[in-house]
Each structure stands twice: as structure tokens, then as C-alpha cells.
Amino acid sequence: MITTELTFGELATLMKQSAGVTVDPTRLEESPETPFNELGVDSLGLLGIVGELENRHGKSLPTDAERCKTPAEFIALVNNALAGV
């Protein structure tokens, strides 16, 4: 069982690595309902983030992950999937 959870800080790092978008992790945490498109992350960028997480954890994420609209929605879905919920 994987005990680590995706944090806003890790998501910010993944957004930079996989989508080329720099966002302050504090901004993500303070405004988790800001849509990805307002942050500059498009569907391909989110797909890259999903792929990186799947590679890191050796587990497929739900197809809904790449359709998430906000960081809060994405983190909740990813953490539930990693926890096996």
C-alpha cells in the first residue's frame, strides 16, 4: 500500500516538469479551486502530470484524473486512487 499522498507542493513541481507551468505551491494551497486552465495547464499538460504520477507509483490512475478541472479535485482523486479508496 502506498502511504504517500500528493501534496500541493508536489503538484506544483509536476506542473512545472510536465506542463511547463510555474505556479507557487502556496497559491495552489490557498486557492485550490482555481481552474487548471486559469493556471495555464491545458489537457495535454494534465495528461503529462497523470503519466508522471502513474510512472512514479506503478499504478494506473482513473481516466477521470485527466479531466479534473481544479487542483483540489485532482489531488483528491489521485490520493483516493493511491490509497485504494
C-alpha positions, 0 to 999 in steps of 0.5 A: 500500500502506498502511504504517500499522498500528493501534496500541493507542493508536489503538484506544483513541481509536476506542473512545472516538469510536465506542463511547463507551468510555474505556479507557487505551491502556496497559491495552489494551497490557498486557492485550490479551486482555481481552474487548471486552465486559469493556471495555464495547464491545458489537457495535454499538460494534465495528461503529462502530470497523470503519466508522471504520477502513474510512472512514479507509483506503478499504478494506473490512475482513473481516466477521470484524473485527466479531466479534473478541472481544479487542483483540489479535485485532482489531488483528491482523486489521485490520493483516493486512487493511491490509497485504494479508496 
